[in-house]
């Protein structure tokens, strides 16, 4: 059988068997025409026969020397170096031992056998043919040409390797997903970026690297894309291996097979953190510019509102409303300083009228009101703001405080101008009245003198009255002239060493008649350095007497009859202090800061003398200042009396 088969196989007959052909002939015909490459091996490894498919596969055709080498036994599959090196021999020996074996793919080159260069990838199966005694008589070796498959797989592998190299070389995070959305394949770029291991990131473990605020949204969008087989595109933050959160743009598309089913998902994360941060910063700047623009509009409106108000009360009321509106607080208040002791008096408070229950006192924001000379003139406060105050709130309140301070100062100047105008009108009216008073007695005296029947005593009395009124008119004129000189800076001092006791005596002598007329007790207390020795100053004696006379006359006028007036002199090195104290009508607190201003006159109180032009104390202040001294006024209020104190530098001994 072996010889017959080998003979038929080696003949290479290609025609089919005739009508009278035997079964063996028909088998040989099928063997030759089989589409699969078949090689029949003897138990010793010789080739007994091959078919046409074998010749085509290995490009070893009928009549070629290489085929003769195979069929003659010169090329033995058990000893051929190429087959031995490839490991095929081991599989063939197993088949010759009676085992059907699958031979892994090998690369076979006929050029190594001495033929034409022809490289193919071959996968084979060896099947032993066993006789009735259980002896392997032949081995049927069937070959399959898988060159195209291997080349395709090799090309695919190369593409995958290039793809992985490209992924590793770029900044993108490339990943793949299974059709159901789970991550099954390893992504080196994901591991490198996030620090997750493959096991940590597989399936849906990658969600653990997504920011908690973005995680649920990312999961829902991914599952929706998987369910609808549509593109997945979004942005979310990913935790980098160093712990920093980075914004990434994510895009994934489904890869479909020929039947339209999803084979896999290909996706990539691109780090866009700097871009997102830049856009966020730009958005913040734009928002800040919008808010600043709106704020400037509000501040401009507030400035117009505050500058149109003419009184401190109106400014305060408008200010608290603007503070509440601009800062968004429930409550605001403003207070202004009054008097020399900076007593705070609430001027205006604005509270929310929303029906809400009063909340506990929350954080306050307060800014001082400072005038152009840097003096603190009050305070503006805001409190009860939802979310608390910011540095921007503080800056806004400071700006409002600056605008309001100017407004309050302007209102004060406006009020001062109004007050000065009122005082001027009162001064003119009082001047006319004061100048008119002497005229009536002078007229009567003149009529008496002109009467032919007037007694000598009446003539003498009339003359004395004329003298007193003329003296009064002269004093008024002198005061008016001094005021004019003071306002124009034309007062000249005749300086010399002046004994204080002398100017005190001269002043007391001048006012004693007026004090006596009102039954005042005029007391003088002086300190002396020794018998007949008292303090001295450098100054103009006449002007210093004028100062003391004016202060004493003021005390006489504003002390009810029977009062006590004390003039005291005390040395307080390096100065001498001269004080005039009375127990008269006192001075109102609102008037106290203005007593040394021109035309300032107190309202007439019971027991005081109506009169005066309101220029005496202004002259006192200016004359003392020209001497380098100071003068001050103090009163505890109406009915509490007053004290005027002059301080002058003592003359060197």
C-alpha positions in Angstrom: 0.0 0.0 0.0 2.8 2.4 0.9 4.5 1.8 -2.4 1.3 2.1 -4.4 0.4 5.3 -2.6 3.8 6.8 -2.9 3.9 6.0 -6.6 0.5 7.5 -7.2 1.2 10.5 -5.1 4.5 11.2 -6.7 3.2 10.9 -10.2 1.3 14.1 -9.9 -1.5 12.9 -12.2 -4.0 15.7 -12.4 -6.9 14.0 -14.4 -9.8 12.4 -12.7 -10.3 8.6 -12.7 -12.1 6.9 -15.6 -15.3 4.8 -15.3 -13.4 1.7 -14.5 -11.1 3.3 -12.0 -10.4 1.6 -8.7 -11.1 3.0 -5.3 -7.4 3.7 -4.9 -7.3 5.7 -8.1 -10.3 7.7 -7.0 -8.5 8.5 -3.7 -5.4 9.6 -5.5 -7.5 11.9 -7.7 -9.1 13.5 -4.6 -5.7 13.7 -3.0 -4.2 15.6 -5.9 -7.2 17.9 -6.3 -7.7 18.8 -2.6 -7.5 22.5 -1.9 -5.4 22.0 1.2 -1.6 21.4 1.0 -0.9 17.7 1.9 2.4 16.1 2.4 2.6 12.3 3.2 5.5 11.3 5.4 7.0 7.9 6.0 7.8 6.7 9.6 11.4 7.6 9.0 10.7 11.2 8.0 11.0 10.8 4.2 8.4 12.5 2.0 6.3 9.9 0.2 4.1 12.2 -1.7 2.7 15.8 -2.1 -0.3 17.2 -3.9 -0.8 20.1 -6.2 -1.8 22.5 -3.3 1.6 21.7 -1.7 3.5 22.5 -4.9 1.6 25.8 -5.1 2.1 26.7 -1.5 5.9 26.1 -1.5 6.4 27.0 -5.2 8.1 23.6 -5.7 6.6 22.4 -9.0 6.8 19.0 -10.9 10.1 18.5 -12.4 12.0 20.9 -10.2 15.2 19.6 -8.6 14.0 20.6 -5.1 10.9 18.4 -5.5 13.1 15.5 -6.6 15.1 16.0 -3.4 11.9 15.7 -1.3 10.6 12.7 -3.1 14.0 11.0 -3.2 14.4 11.2 0.5 17.4 13.5 0.3 15.5 16.1 2.3 14.2 14.5 5.6 11.8 16.5 7.7 13.3 15.0 10.9 16.8 16.1 10.1 16.4 19.3 8.0 18.2 22.1 9.9 15.4 24.7 9.2 12.7 22.5 10.6 14.8 21.4 13.5 15.6 25.0 14.4 11.9 26.0 14.2 10.9 23.2 16.6 8.7 21.5 14.0 10.6 18.2 14.3 9.5 17.6 17.9 5.9 17.9 16.8 6.5 15.5 13.9 8.1 12.9 16.1 5.0 13.0 18.3 2.8 12.4 15.3 5.0 9.5 14.1 4.5 8.1 17.6 0.7 8.0 17.0 -0.5 11.4 18.2 -2.4 14.0 16.2 -0.7 17.4 16.8 -1.2 21.0 16.0 2.0 22.6 14.8 2.3 26.3 15.7 2.9 28.8 12.9 6.5 28.9 11.5 8.3 31.1 9.0 9.4 28.8 6.1 11.8 29.9 3.4 12.4 27.6 0.5 15.6 29.5 -0.3 17.2 27.7 2.6 16.4 24.5 0.9 18.2 25.6 -2.2 15.1 26.7 -4.1 13.7 30.1 -5.2 13.3 32.5 -2.3 9.8 32.1 -1.2 8.9 33.0 2.4 5.6 31.9 3.8 4.0 31.6 7.3 2.7 28.0 7.7 0.4 26.5 10.3 0.2 22.6 10.1 -1.6 19.7 11.5 0.0 16.2 11.6 -2.3 13.2 11.6 -0.9 9.6 11.9 -2.2 6.8 9.7 -2.3 3.6 11.7 -2.8 0.0 10.4 -4.8 -2.8 12.0 -1.8 -3.7 14.1 -1.6 -0.2 15.6 1.5 0.7 13.8 2.0 4.1 12.3 2.6 3.5 8.6 2.3 7.1 7.4 1.7 10.7 8.7 -0.5 13.0 6.8 0.9 16.6 7.2 -1.6 19.3 6.2 -0.4 22.9 5.8 -2.3 26.1 5.9 -0.9 29.3 4.5 -1.5 32.0 7.1 1.0 34.5 5.7 -1.7 37.2 5.1 -3.1 36.6 8.6 0.3 36.9 10.2 1.2 39.9 8.1 -2.1 41.6 9.1 -1.5 40.7 12.7 2.0 42.0 12.5 0.9 45.2 10.9 -1.8 45.6 13.5 0.7 45.0 16.3 3.1 47.6 14.7 0.3 50.1 14.5 -0.7 49.4 18.1 3.0 49.8 19.1 3.2 53.1 17.1 -0.1 54.2 18.7 1.2 53.5 22.2 4.5 55.3 21.4 2.5 58.2 20.1 0.3 58.3 23.2 3.2 58.2 25.5 5.0 60.9 23.5 2.0 63.3 23.7 0.4 65.2 26.6 -3.0 63.6 26.0 -4.4 60.8 28.1 -5.6 58.1 25.7 -7.8 55.2 26.8 -10.1 52.6 25.5 -13.4 51.2 26.8 -15.4 48.1 26.2 -18.7 48.3 24.5 -20.5 48.4 27.9 -18.4 51.4 28.9 -16.1 49.6 31.3 -12.3 50.1 31.0 -10.7 46.7 30.3 -7.4 47.6 28.6 -4.4 49.2 30.4 -3.7 52.9 29.6 -0.1 53.8 30.5 -0.8 57.5 30.0 -3.8 57.4 32.4 -1.6 55.6 35.0 1.2 58.1 34.5 -1.0 61.1 34.9 -3.3 59.9 37.8 -1.0 57.6 39.6 -3.8 54.9 39.6 -2.7 51.3 38.9 -4.4 49.3 36.2 -6.4 47.5 38.8 -7.5 50.7 40.5 -8.7 52.3 37.2 -10.3 49.3 35.5 -14.0 49.0 35.0 -15.4 52.2 36.6 -12.5 52.7 39.0 -11.3 55.7 37.0 -14.2 57.7 38.4 -12.3 57.8 41.7 -9.7 60.1 40.1 -12.5 62.6 39.1 -13.2 65.6 41.3 -16.0 64.9 43.7 -18.0 67.9 42.3 -17.7 66.6 38.8 -17.9 62.8 39.4 -21.6 62.3 39.2 -22.1 64.4 36.1 -19.2 62.7 34.3 -20.6 59.2 35.2 -24.1 60.1 34.0 -22.9 61.7 30.7 -20.6 58.6 30.0 -23.4 56.1 30.7 -25.8 58.1 28.5 -23.3 58.1 25.6 -22.7 54.4 26.0 -26.4 53.7 26.0 -27.1 55.9 22.9 -23.8 55.0 21.1 -23.1 58.7 20.6 -20.0 60.8 21.1 -19.0 61.5 24.7 -17.6 65.1 25.2 -17.3 67.1 28.4 -14.9 68.7 30.8 -14.0 67.7 34.3 -11.2 67.8 36.8 -8.8 64.9 37.2 -6.5 64.4 40.2 -2.9 64.3 39.1 -0.4 62.0 40.7 0.9 64.9 42.8 -2.6 65.5 44.2 -3.3 68.6 42.1 -6.7 68.9 40.4 -6.4 69.6 36.7 -9.1 70.5 34.2 -9.3 68.2 31.2 -11.3 68.2 28.0 -12.7 64.7 27.4 -13.8 63.2 24.1 -14.6 59.6 23.2 -16.2 58.0 20.1 -17.5 54.5 19.5 -15.7 52.2 17.1 -18.3 50.1 15.2 -17.8 46.7 13.6 -19.2 45.9 10.1 -22.6 45.0 11.6 -22.9 48.4 13.3 -22.3 47.1 16.8 -19.9 48.9 19.1 -16.6 47.1 19.1 -14.9 49.5 21.6 -14.6 53.1 22.6 -11.6 55.3 22.0 -11.2 58.3 24.2 -8.7 61.0 25.2 -8.3 63.5 28.0 -6.5 66.8 27.1 -5.1 68.9 29.9 -6.7 72.3 29.5 -6.1 73.5 33.1 -4.2 76.7 32.1 -6.8 77.6 29.5 -9.7 77.1 32.0 -7.8 79.1 34.6 -7.1 81.9 32.1 -10.7 82.0 31.0 -11.9 82.0 34.7 -9.5 84.8 35.4 -10.7 86.7 32.4 -14.3 86.1 33.5 -13.5 87.3 37.0 -11.9 90.4 35.5 -14.9 91.1 33.3 -17.2 90.5 36.2 -15.1 92.8 38.4 -15.1 95.5 35.7 -18.9 95.2 35.5 -19.3 95.4 39.3 -16.8 98.3 39.5 -18.7 100.1 36.7 -22.0 99.6 38.5 -20.3 100.6 41.8 -18.9 103.8 40.2 -22.4 104.7 39.0 -23.7 104.1 42.5 -20.9 106.2 44.1 -21.4 109.0 41.5 -25.1 109.0 42.3 -24.4 109.0 46.0 -21.9 111.9 45.5 -24.5 113.9 43.7 -27.1 113.2 46.4 -24.7 114.1 49.2 -23.4 117.3 47.6 -26.9 118.6 46.9 -27.8 118.5 50.6 -27.1 121.8 52.4 -27.4 120.7 56.0 -25.6 118.1 58.0 -28.9 116.5 58.9 -29.9 116.0 55.3 -26.5 114.7 54.4 -26.6 112.2 57.3 -30.0 111.0 56.3 -29.0 110.5 52.7 -25.7 108.9 53.6 -27.2 106.1 55.7 -29.6 105.2 52.9 -26.8 105.1 50.3 -24.7 102.9 52.6 -27.5 100.4 52.9 -28.2 100.4 49.2 -24.6 100.1 48.0 -23.3 97.7 50.6 -26.5 95.6 50.9 -26.7 95.9 54.7 -29.8 96.0 56.9 -28.6 98.8 59.1 -26.4 101.8 58.8 -25.7 104.8 61.1 -23.7 108.0 61.1 -22.6 110.2 64.0 -20.8 113.5 64.1 -18.5 115.0 66.6 -19.8 118.0 68.5 -17.9 120.4 70.7 -14.2 120.4 71.8 -14.6 117.1 73.7 -15.5 115.1 70.6 -18.8 113.9 72.0 -20.5 111.6 69.6 -24.1 112.4 68.8 -26.2 110.1 66.6 -27.4 112.0 63.6 -29.1 109.4 61.5 -29.8 105.7 61.5 -31.4 103.6 58.7 -32.8 100.2 59.4 -34.3 97.5 57.1 -38.1 97.6 57.1 -38.7 94.0 55.8 -40.6 92.7 58.7 -37.8 90.2 59.7 -37.2 89.5 63.3 -34.3 91.5 64.8 -31.1 89.5 64.5 -28.4 89.4 67.1 -25.8 92.1 66.5 -23.5 90.9 63.8 -20.1 92.1 62.6 -19.9 95.9 62.2 -17.9 97.9 59.7 -17.0 101.4 60.8 -15.0 104.1 59.0 -14.1 107.5 60.5 -15.2 110.8 58.9 -12.1 112.9 58.4 -12.1 116.5 57.1 -9.6 118.2 54.8 -7.3 119.0 57.7 -7.2 115.4 58.9 -9.5 116.0 61.9 -11.9 113.3 62.9 -15.4 114.8 62.6 -17.5 111.6 63.1 -18.1 108.0 62.3 -20.1 106.0 59.7 -21.1 102.5 60.5 -22.8 99.5 58.7 -23.9 96.2 60.2 -25.9 93.1 59.7 -24.9 92.0 56.2 -25.6 88.5 54.9 -22.3 86.7 54.5 -20.2 89.3 56.3 -18.1 92.2 55.1 -15.2 92.1 52.6 -12.2 94.3 51.9 -14.1 95.7 49.0 -16.9 96.7 51.3 -14.4 98.5 53.5 -13.0 100.4 50.5 -16.5 101.4 49.4 -17.4 102.6 52.8 -14.1 104.6 53.0 -15.0 106.2 49.7 -18.5 107.1 50.9 -17.0 108.4 54.1 -14.6 110.7 52.1 -17.5 112.0 50.0 -19.6 112.5 53.1 -16.8 114.2 55.1 -16.5 116.8 52.3 -20.2 117.2 52.3 -20.4 117.7 56.0 -17.5 120.1 55.9 -19.2 122.1 53.0 -22.5 122.0 55.0 -20.6 123.4 58.0 -19.1 126.1 55.8 -22.5 126.9 54.3 -24.0 127.0 57.8 -21.1 129.2 59.0 -21.7 131.6 56.1 -25.4 131.7 56.9 -24.5 132.3 60.6 -22.1 135.0 59.7 -24.6 136.6 57.5 -27.1 136.5 60.3 -24.6 138.0 62.7 -23.8 140.7 60.2 -27.5 141.6 60.0 -27.8 141.6 63.7 -24.6 143.7 64.0 -25.9 146.3 61.7 -29.2 146.4 63.5 -27.5 146.5 66.9 -25.0 149.2 65.6 -27.9 151.4 64.5 -29.6 150.8 67.9 -26.5 151.5 69.8 -25.7 154.6 67.9 -29.3 155.7 68.3 -29.4 155.3 72.1 -27.0 158.2 72.9 -28.9 160.5 70.5 -32.0 160.8 72.5 -30.3 161.9 75.8 -28.1 164.2 73.8 -31.1 165.8 72.2 -32.8 166.2 75.5 -29.7 167.7 77.1 -29.4 170.0 74.2 -33.0 171.1 74.6 -32.4 171.7 78.3 -29.3 173.8 77.7 -31.3 175.8 75.2 -34.1 176.5 77.7 -33.8 180.0 79.1 -35.5 178.9 82.4 -33.2 175.9 83.0 -31.7 175.8 86.5 -28.0 175.6 86.8 -28.2 172.1 88.4 -30.1 170.7 85.4 -27.6 172.3 83.0 -24.8 170.6 84.9 -26.5 167.3 84.9 -27.3 167.5 81.2 -23.7 168.3 80.4 -22.6 165.3 82.3 -25.1 163.1 80.5 -23.8 164.4 77.2 -20.3 163.7 78.2 -21.2 160.1 79.1 -23.0 159.4 75.9 -20.3 161.0 73.8 -17.8 158.8 75.6 -20.0 155.8 74.8 -20.2 156.8 71.2 -16.4 157.2 71.1 -15.9 153.7 72.6 -18.2 152.3 69.9 -16.3 154.0 67.2 -13.0 152.9 68.7 -14.2 149.3 68.7 -15.4 149.6 65.1 -12.0 151.0 64.1 -10.2 148.2 66.0 -12.3 145.6 64.2 -11.4 147.2 60.9 -7.7 147.2 61.8 -7.8 143.6 63.0 -9.5 142.3 59.8 -6.9 144.2 57.8 -3.9 143.2 60.0 -3.1 146.9 60.8 -2.9 146.8 64.7 0.5 147.9 65.8 1.8 147.1 69.3 4.0 149.4 71.4 5.9 146.7 73.3 7.6 147.4 76.7 7.9 145.7 80.0 4.5 145.8 81.7 3.8 145.0 85.3 0.6 142.9 85.4 -0.5 144.5 88.6 -0.6 147.9 86.8 -2.8 146.8 83.9 -5.1 145.0 86.4 -5.5 148.1 88.5 -6.1 150.3 85.4 -8.8 147.9 84.1 -10.5 147.5 87.4 -10.6 151.3 87.8 -12.4 151.7 84.4 -15.1 149.1 85.1 -15.7 149.7 88.8 -18.5 152.3 88.2 -20.3 149.8 86.0 -19.8 147.0 88.5 -21.0 149.2 91.3 -24.1 150.2 89.3 -25.2 146.5 89.3 -24.1 145.9 92.9 -21.5 143.4 91.8 -18.7 142.3 94.1 -15.5 142.8 92.1 -12.7 140.9 93.7 -9.0 140.9 92.7 -6.6 138.2 93.7 -2.9 138.5 92.8 0.2 136.5 93.6 3.4 138.5 94.3 7.0 137.3 94.3 7.7 139.6 97.2 6.5 142.9 98.8 5.5 145.1 95.9 6.8 142.6 93.3 4.5 140.8 90.8 4.8 139.2 87.5 5.6 141.2 84.4 5.1 140.7 80.6 6.4 142.2 77.4 3.5 143.9 75.6 1.4 146.9 74.8 0.0 148.2 78.1 -2.9 150.0 76.6 -4.0 147.0 74.5 -3.6 144.7 77.5 -5.8 147.0 79.6 -8.3 146.9 76.7 -8.3 143.1 76.9 -9.0 143.0 80.7 -11.6 145.8 80.4 -13.5 143.9 77.7 -13.4 140.6 79.7 -14.6 142.4 82.9 -17.3 144.4 81.0 -18.5 141.1 79.5 -18.8 139.6 83.0 -20.6 142.6 84.3 -23.1 142.5 81.5 -23.9 138.8 81.7 -24.1 138.6 85.5 -27.4 139.4 87.2 -27.2 142.2 89.8 -25.5 141.3 93.1 -23.2 138.8 91.4 -19.5 138.1 92.2 -16.7 138.7 89.7 -13.2 137.5 90.4 -10.1 138.6 88.6 -7.2 136.4 89.5 -3.5 136.6 88.6 -1.3 133.5 89.0 2.2 132.8 87.9 2.5 129.4 86.1 6.1 129.5 84.8 7.0 130.3 82.2 3.7 132.2 81.9 1.3 134.3 83.9 -2.4 133.3 83.9 -5.1 136.0 84.2 -8.6 134.7 84.7 -12.0 136.5 84.9 -14.6 134.3 86.6 -18.2 135.2 87.2 -21.4 133.5 88.5 -23.6 134.8 85.7 -25.8 133.4 83.0 -23.1 131.1 81.6 -22.6 130.0 78.0 -24.5 127.4 76.0 -22.4 124.5 74.7 -23.3 125.2 71.1 -22.1 128.8 71.4 -18.9 128.0 73.4 -16.7 127.2 70.4 -17.7 130.5 68.7 -17.5 133.1 71.5 -14.3 134.6 70.0 -15.7 135.0 66.6 -16.9 138.4 65.2 -20.5 139.4 65.9 -21.1 136.5 68.3 -23.7 137.5 70.9 -25.4 135.4 73.5 -29.2 135.5 73.7 -30.4 137.8 76.4 -31.0 136.0 79.7 -32.9 137.3 82.7 -30.7 139.7 84.7 -28.2 140.3 81.8 -27.8 143.7 80.1 -29.0 143.9 76.5 -26.4 145.5 74.2 -23.0 145.1 72.7 -22.0 144.6 69.2 -20.4 141.1 69.5 -16.9 142.4 68.6 -15.3 142.7 72.1 -14.3 139.1 72.6 -13.1 138.9 69.0 -10.8 141.9 69.7 -9.6 140.2 72.9 -8.7 137.0 71.0 -6.7 138.9 68.3 -4.9 141.2 70.7 -3.8 138.2 72.9 -2.7 136.3 69.8 -0.6 139.3 68.7 1.1 139.1 72.1 1.9 135.4 71.6 -0.5 134.3 74.2 -3.7 132.3 74.4 -7.2 133.0 75.6 -9.9 130.4 76.3 -13.5 130.3 77.6 -15.2 127.7 79.8 -18.7 127.3 81.1 -20.6 124.3 82.5 -23.7 125.6 80.7 -26.6 128.1 81.2 -26.8 129.5 84.7 -23.4 128.1 85.7 -21.2 131.2 85.1 -18.2 131.4 82.9 -14.4 131.7 83.1 -12.2 133.5 80.6 -8.5 132.8 80.9 -5.5 134.7 79.3 -2.1 133.2 79.3 0.9 135.4 78.5 4.6 134.7 78.6 6.4 136.3 81.6 9.1 138.9 80.9 12.7 137.9 81.9 13.9 139.3 85.1 
